[in-house]
Amino acid sequence: MHLPSPTGGRRVRVDGEILGLAHNVRDLVEFLRRAGLEMEPEQVADSPLIDWRGVGPDRWEAETRT
């Protein structure tokens, strides 16, 4: 999982192919399902199949600058 984009959401990539922009865990689970990976929302945080870059599954919004 990429870092949150400047406009919010995180790019989902499987085997080098970008599948789309997820705005929450439910979006991520749906992208994974379409790629053939069945996973429950509760499983994504600790799954060894997901590489969380920079921040974990609790961050989806763009970083605000002050």
C-alpha positions, 0 to 999 in steps of 0.5 A: 500500500502506497502512502496516502496521495495528496488528494486522499486515498492510497494506490493499491498495487498487486504484482506490480500492477496498480489496481486503483485508489482505495479510500478505506479498508473496504475498498482495499478488500474489494481490490484484493478480492478482484485480484483473487485474494479473499481477505476480511477487513480485520485481516489487512493490518497484520497480513504478511501479503500487504506492505504498508508504506510509511503508515498503517491501515488507519491512514487514508486521507491526505496529509494536511500541512500547517 
